[in-house]
Amino acid sequence: MRKLFVALLFLPLSLFAQKWEIGFGGGQSMYLGELNQKIYSEKNGLSLQVGGKYNFNPHFGLRVDLLSHQVAGADSLNTSDLESRMRNLSFQSSIYEAAVLFEINFFRFNPGNQDDRFTPYINGGLSFFSFNPKARYRGALVELQPLGTEGQTIDPDTRQDSRYSRVSFAIPVAFGFKWNFSGQHSLALEGGMRFAFTDYLDDVSGSYADNSFIRLANGPAAASMADRSQELGLPLNDPGKLRGNPGFNDVFGFVGLRYTYTFNRGTCPAFR
């Protein structure tokens, strides 16, 4: 009777623990926007993540992740578009992200159960992130958003500061394959994309403003970073000419490995 009482006492704890897991991982960051049109770019850096997940059952779970991504892009790497190379813009940025994801396992997945050891999966949800595009000016990294490189601080109609926000939301979507290689330990290969609600991850979206107005409003650094074609010996671009593509927002993401630890295998503790 005493053994039965102890088993019943610990059973809710065991059932509660089996639903939780923690994980961390890393891999390659990705960015798609005006300054990079390819899935892969050698300028992108590391992506790191850590988070936890609550499993409703072997198929469905709710996951919360904290991530960082190092992204970059440069017109100088675009060998297929002469006009982009003449634009001569570049950027780099750290992105810090918090994501809430609903995850679906295609097969049953129960760590510790020999019959349910692997599955492809998909997840999606909503994320909130911060970013801060920078570029080199006279050898030093300069924050681009305060410079108003597309004339955001010199609007002749509103006379208002309309610089973009450096925080935004995104729709995250990821696909992966997970494998329970030993007891409570699992490994996943995962690739994810974040469809941002902003087109300014790279500080490029709209049209060129009058470069002389930018110089008067924000100084020579702002004027130089707004139109870098002059560094190639080319004339300044005419005000109103498209600098970016405002019809499409930017995208960032990652490809990497994730390790997860499930707090137990869903079995009751043994009592003697």
HUVENLIN-V687859 format. One record per residue. RES is the residue in one letter. PHI is phi as a letter, one per 30 degrees, with the letter a starting at -180 (999 if undefined). D_LAST is the distance of its C-alpha to the last C-alpha in Angstrom with 2 decimals. Layout:
# HUVENLIN-V687859
RES:PHI:D_LAST, RES:PHI:D_LAST
This chain:
# HUVENLIN-V687859
M:999:12.07, R:d:10.45, K:d:7.47, L:d:10.52, F:d:12.54, V:d:10.53, A:d:10.40, L:d:14.09, L:d:14.87, F:c:14.01, L:d:15.38, P:d:19.00, L:d:18.44, S:d:17.17, L:d:20.07, F:d:22.45, A:d:21.64, Q:d:22.03, K:d:25.61, W:c:26.78, E:b:28.10, I:b:30.45, G:a:33.06, F:a:36.08, G:a:38.81, G:a:42.44, G:l:45.42, Q:c:49.10, S:d:50.83, M:b:53.47, Y:b:56.47, L:b:59.10, G:a:62.21, E:d:65.86, L:c:65.28, N:a:63.04, Q:c:63.20, K:c:60.80, I:d:57.03, Y:c:56.76, S:b:58.70, E:d:58.49, K:d:59.10, N:d:55.77, G:c:52.95, L:d:49.22, S:b:47.01, L:b:43.74, Q:b:41.07, V:b:37.86, G:a:36.09, G:b:33.20, K:b:32.47, Y:c:30.87, N:c:29.99, F:d:30.78, N:a:29.59, P:d:29.72, H:c:33.53, F:b:34.62, G:a:34.03, L:c:35.92, R:b:36.50, V:b:38.23, D:b:39.74, L:c:41.93, L:b:44.28, S:b:47.26, H:b:49.93, Q:c:52.91, V:b:55.75, A:a:59.40, G:a:62.45, A:a:66.05, D:d:69.15, S:d:70.14, L:d:67.42, N:d:68.83, T:d:70.93, S:c:71.75, D:b:73.30, L:d:76.34, E:d:76.57, S:d:73.04, R:d:73.81, M:d:76.96, R:d:74.93, N:i:73.11, L:c:70.30, S:a:66.88, F:a:63.82, Q:b:60.33, S:a:57.64, S:c:54.09, I:c:52.32, Y:c:49.36, E:b:47.53, A:b:44.88, A:b:43.85, V:c:41.96, L:b:41.14, F:c:39.91, E:c:38.24, I:b:38.12, N:d:36.18, F:d:38.21, F:c:35.17, R:d:31.58, F:b:29.77, N:b:25.97, P:e:24.86, G:j:22.09, N:c:23.22, Q:d:25.30, D:d:27.65, D:b:28.60, R:c:29.24, F:b:32.89, T:a:35.53, P:d:38.93, Y:a:39.16, I:b:41.79, N:b:41.90, G:a:44.62, G:l:45.39, L:b:47.37, S:b:47.71, F:b:49.67, F:b:51.12, S:c:53.62, F:a:56.07, N:a:59.03, P:d:61.43, K:b:63.35, A:b:66.04, R:d:68.01, Y:b:71.33, R:h:73.30, G:i:70.22, A:c:67.95, L:d:65.33, V:b:66.67, E:d:64.90, L:d:66.72, Q:e:65.95, P:d:67.94, L:d:70.96, G:h:71.48, T:d:72.35, E:c:73.35, G:i:75.47, Q:d:72.87, T:c:74.54, I:b:78.14, D:e:78.16, P:d:81.82, D:d:81.11, T:c:78.27, R:h:78.68, Q:c:74.92, D:d:72.16, S:c:70.33, R:d:68.07, Y:d:64.86, S:d:61.54, R:c:59.14, V:b:56.14, S:a:55.59, F:c:53.23, A:b:52.29, I:c:50.77, P:d:48.02, V:b:47.17, A:b:44.93, F:b:43.80, G:a:41.13, F:b:38.76, K:c:35.09, W:b:32.71, N:d:28.96, F:d:29.05, S:a:25.48, G:h:22.31, Q:c:23.27, H:c:26.72, S:b:29.86, L:b:33.57, A:b:36.54, L:c:40.27, E:b:42.09, G:b:45.71, G:b:46.86, M:b:50.21, R:c:51.17, F:c:54.28, A:d:55.73, F:c:57.82, T:b:60.26, D:c:62.75, Y:c:63.01, L:e:60.08, D:c:62.88, D:i:65.50, V:b:67.56, S:a:68.25, G:c:71.75, S:c:75.30, Y:d:77.23, A:c:78.81, D:d:82.10, N:d:81.26, S:d:83.91, F:d:82.38, I:d:78.94, R:d:80.58, L:d:82.31, A:d:79.19, N:b:76.54, G:j:78.31, P:d:78.87, A:d:75.19, A:d:74.57, A:d:77.69, S:d:76.73, M:d:73.15, A:d:74.41, D:b:76.65, R:c:75.87, S:d:78.26, Q:d:80.85, E:d:78.86, L:c:79.90, G:i:83.50, L:c:83.48, P:d:85.00, L:d:82.96, N:d:81.73, D:d:83.63, P:e:82.11, G:j:80.46, K:d:79.56, L:d:75.95, R:c:73.71, G:b:70.54, N:b:69.43, P:d:68.67, G:d:67.79, F:b:64.32, N:d:61.55, D:d:59.68, V:b:56.35, F:b:53.72, G:a:50.38, F:a:48.25, V:b:46.70, G:a:43.64, L:c:39.99, R:b:37.04, Y:c:33.51, T:b:30.73, Y:b:27.16, T:c:24.89, F:d:22.29, N:a:19.48, R:c:19.58, G:i:19.02, T:c:15.44, C:d:12.67, P:d:10.03, A:d:6.78, F:b:3.75, R:b:0.00
